[in-house]
Amino acid sequence: MPNSLRPRIIRVSINLLILFFLIGGIGISAIYLFLFKSSYNTFIDKQVKVVAIHRGMSYPQILKELKSEGVIKHIDPMLFLARLMPEAQRIKPGRYYIPGGLTCSELITFLATRKQDEAKVRIPEGSYGREIAAIIGTSLDLDSLSFMNAFQDKELLKRYAVDAPNFEGYFLAETYSLPWASTAEDVIDFFLKKFREFYSAELKALAERAGLNELEVITLASIVEAETDIISEMPVVASVYLNRLAKGMRLQADPTVLFAKGGVFRRVLYEDLKFDSPYNTYLYDGLPPGPIGNPSREAILAVLKPAKTKFLFFVATGKGGHRFAITPEEHEQNVKLYRTAMRAKQDSLKAIKREEQRLLSLERQSKR
């Protein structure tokens, strides 16, 4: 190569190298600005987008969900950014309320650091386990079948020292806030901890004094809960059952029969009393094998702090509340009063229906 060409080649090479670095620098800067400073890849929307990220979703699946919900425009930049941001692999399942106009990096940081969204869960007084499963299934990212499997899981029961076929009775009636992405075990753990917090050393001492263990207290409380929704009446109802237990009498509690027959709320028929089940307290002595629902704190306290009475019987008044009696004769009189009240109520309903039909007939005649 002639010596005269060598300096020229060197200059061209240096210029090309400089150009290469310039182009590379511009490219890197553009990529940096696009990923870290620009909101071009996200939609600028005043409305917050709600995105559900379910358990087991991979990062690419999360991106597809973000795109389908109108949070991002393109997936590839987010895939590339994941190599630079380890946070992308720490996105937890949950329900996210995402504002518009975030940069790609801000979006990943938002998802990786956001506190778990919570959902309100209301446990009704006296509700059954299967009813709670339906509530959980509609409130959280959890299907009711998974919950019911955990509800009767033997290992979980053993872990929480619950000597029963399931966790029936341990879900205190109240409104709670639970993480939307909770697992079935998370839910069980949450409610058992709430119960243990409530069932204090003082209450355990009261139970021991009454000769009842934890499960027996909850079982009797579930019956009291099913008998009355009047809080002031619960200690009296509890006293009736405790008095009957002390005398060796059968509880003869109608709600236990209904629970044995599937837990459908209705009037108990005479033929129902013959249904053979250990939960039928008309046929079997003592308490049933376990709770017949999930009682409130008030029902549990009524069992541990019952009214001091000699009552052995009670029957509804037909107008709200109950009448209590010590002797069978007094109870029979109260039953007669109940039947009279029910007949009067039925007659009143019939009269109202007849009046409604009469008014409807007059209205039709006036339109002719």
Residue pairs with C-beta under 8 A, 6 or more apart in sequence:
1 9
34 40
34 41
34 77
34 104
35 77
35 80
35 81
35 84
35 103
35 104
35 105
36 103
36 104
36 105
37 103
38 103
39 101
39 102
39 103
40 73
41 72
41 73
41 74
41 77
41 78
41 103
41 104
42 71
42 72
42 73
42 100
42 101
42 102
42 103
42 104
42 107
43 70
43 71
43 72
43 73
43 100
43 101
44 100
44 101
45 70
45 100
45 101
46 100
47 100
48 97
48 98
48 99
48 100
49 69
49 70
49 71
49 97
49 98
49 100
50 69
50 95
50 96
50 97
50 98
51 65
51 66
51 69
51 71
51 95
51 96
51 98
52 65
52 94
52 95
52 96
52 141
53 62
53 65
53 91
53 92
53 93
53 94
53 95
53 96
53 111
53 181
54 93
54 141
54 181
55 93
55 141
55 181
55 183
56 93
57 65
57 93
59 79
59 82
59 88
59 89
59 91
60 75
60 79
62 91
62 111
63 72
63 75
63 78
63 79
64 75
66 72
66 78
66 98
66 107
67 73
67 74
67 75
71 98
71 107
72 78
72 104
72 107
77 104
78 88
78 104
78 107
78 108
81 88
81 104
81 105
81 108
82 88
82 89
82 108
85 105
85 108
85 109
87 108
87 109
87 112
87 113
88 108
88 112
90 112
91 108
91 111
91 112
92 116
92 181
93 141
93 181
94 114
94 116
94 117
94 179
94 180
94 181
95 117
95 119
95 141
95 180
95 181
96 110
96 111
96 114
96 117
97 117
98 107
98 110
98 111
102 110
116 179
116 180
116 181
117 179
117 180
117 181
118 177
118 178
118 179
118 180
119 139
119 140
119 177
119 178
119 179
119 180
120 139
120 175
120 176
120 177
121 135
121 136
121 139
121 140
121 175
121 176
121 177
121 178
122 135
122 174
122 175
122 176
123 132
123 135
123 171
123 172
123 173
123 174
123 175
123 176
123 294
124 131
124 173
125 173
125 225
125 229
125 294
125 295
125 296
125 299
126 173
126 222
126 225
126 226
126 293
126 294
126 295
126 296
127 135
127 171
127 173
127 293
127 294
128 168
128 259
128 263
128 293
128 294
129 148
129 151
129 166
129 167
129 168
129 171
129 294
130 144
130 148
130 263
132 147
132 171
132 294
133 144
133 145
133 147
133 148
133 151
134 144
136 142
136 144
136 147
136 187
137 143
137 144
137 147
139 178
140 178
140 179
140 180
140 181
140 182
140 187
141 180
141 181
141 182
142 182
142 183
142 184
142 187
146 183
146 184
147 184
147 187
149 184
150 156
150 184
150 185
150 187
150 188
151 166
151 167
151 168
151 184
151 188
152 165
152 166
152 167
156 167
156 185
156 188
157 163
157 164
157 166
157 167
160 167
160 188
160 192
162 170
162 192
162 215
163 215
164 215
164 289
164 290
164 291
165 289
165 290
166 290
167 188
167 191
167 192
168 222
168 290
168 291
168 292
168 293
168 294
169 215
169 218
169 219
169 221
169 222
169 290
169 291
169 293
169 294
169 295
170 191
170 192
170 195
170 218
170 294
171 191
171 195
171 294
172 191
172 194
172 195
172 198
172 294
172 295
172 296
172 297
173 294
173 295
173 296
173 297
174 296
174 297
176 190
176 194
178 186
178 187
178 190
179 186
182 190
198 297
198 300
199 214
199 300
203 300
203 301
203 304
204 214
206 304
206 305
207 213
207 214
207 216
207 217
207 304
210 242
210 303
210 304
212 220
212 303
215 290
215 291
216 287
217 300
217 303
217 304
218 291
218 295
218 300
219 287
219 288
219 290
219 291
219 292
220 238
220 241
220 242
220 287
220 303
221 238
221 291
221 295
221 299
221 300
221 302
221 303
222 291
222 292
222 293
222 294
222 295
222 299
223 241
223 251
223 253
223 255
223 256
223 288
223 292
224 234
224 237
224 238
224 241
224 295
224 299
224 302
224 303
225 234
225 293
225 295
225 296
225 299
226 253
226 255
226 259
226 292
226 293
227 237
227 253
227 254
227 255
227 322
228 234
228 237
228 321
228 322
230 320
230 321
231 298
233 321
233 322
234 298
234 299
234 302
235 302
235 305
235 306
235 307
236 306
236 307
236 309
236 311
236 314
236 322
236 324
237 302
237 314
237 322
238 299
238 302
238 303
238 306
238 307
239 306
239 307
239 308
239 309
239 311
240 309
240 311
240 312
240 313
240 314
240 324
241 251
241 253
242 303
242 306
243 309
243 310
243 311
243 312
244 250
244 251
244 252
244 312
245 251
245 286
245 287
247 312
248 285
249 312
250 281
250 282
250 283
250 284
250 285
251 281
251 286
251 287
252 281
252 282
253 281
254 268
255 292
255 293
256 279
256 280
256 281
256 288
256 292
257 268
257 272
257 273
257 275
257 279
257 280
257 281
257 282
258 264
258 265
258 266
258 268
258 272
259 279
259 288
259 292
259 293
260 275
260 277
260 279
260 280
261 272
261 275
261 277
263 292
273 280
273 282
273 283
274 283
275 283
276 283
277 283
278 284
278 288
278 289
279 288
279 289
279 292
281 287
281 288
309 324
310 326
311 324
311 325
311 326
312 325
312 326
312 327
312 331
313 324
313 325
313 326
313 328
313 330
313 331
313 334
314 322
314 323
314 324
314 325
314 331
314 334
315 322
315 323
315 325
315 331
315 334
315 335
315 338
316 322
316 323
316 338
317 323
317 337
317 338
317 341
318 337
318 338
318 341
318 342
318 344
318 345
319 341
323 334
323 337
323 338
324 334
325 331
325 333
325 334
